[in-house]
Amino acid sequence: MSLRNELRSAENNSAPLKTYNWQTWYKHVQQGAKAINNASGDVLVYLSGLGYGTWITPVFTQTALTPGKEIFDKAAFAGFSNKLVLEIHNYEKTVGSCATP
């Protein structure tokens, strides 16, 4: 089950734009993943990154989840960390292929 598909910035609304970051993402991903696992422990939990689901680098490179300093830790998903799936894809019309920078 995917928590949220293609997370996008709210570029025309400054209030949610302030919370569009990795620190907020991590807080809500933990809450959502725990809720899904509690409801059905047999499903995989897909974690989509930011920027239309194209950017999840801080998760697997173990860098700070900005603007905070916390690092993604599978221990935060105790009992079901082996059911997490990192999802990345790209439907942006301006990108021709995954190799396009």
Beta strands, then each sheet from edge to edge (+ up, - down):
strand 1: 45-48
strand 2: 84-87
sheet 1: 1+ 2+
end
